[in-house]
Amino acid sequence: MRNEYDRYGLSKLRSLVGTLQILGAIGLIGGFYAPWIGQFSAAGLALLMLCGVILRIKIKDTFVQTLPAFAYMLLNAYILFVGY
């Protein structure tokens, strides 16, 4: 995983990205108790994945390499607008 962040040129942001992902996951769980928290977390994770998709396009990754980030972006967008 460390090599991937080096390849992206984001080695200094690795801890921040990981922390945001963990907080987003906790927020999605919290959305079962307070829907606005889940929607806020889903929005943040969708934005994070959108940045991931843009980055992968920028570094010219293949469609198959970009697909997971794109799928998670769509899933979080769905949770934002339809879930809870």
C-alpha positions, 0 to 999 in steps of 0.5 A: 500500500505504501508503494501505491501512495508513492506512485500517486505522489501522495506519500505525505498524505497517507495518514490523512487519507487513512484517517478520513476513511476510518472517520467516514466509516464510523460516521456511516455506522453512526448514521443508523442513529443520526441520519444526518451524520451518515449523510455527512459521512457519505458525502465526505467519502464520495468526495474522497473517492471522486478525488481518487478517481480524478487522481487515477485518471491523471496518472493514467491508470487503466479502467480496471484500476480506476473501477474500485474508486469509481464504484465506492464513489457511486455507492457513497453518493447513493447512500447520501441521496437515498440511504438512511 
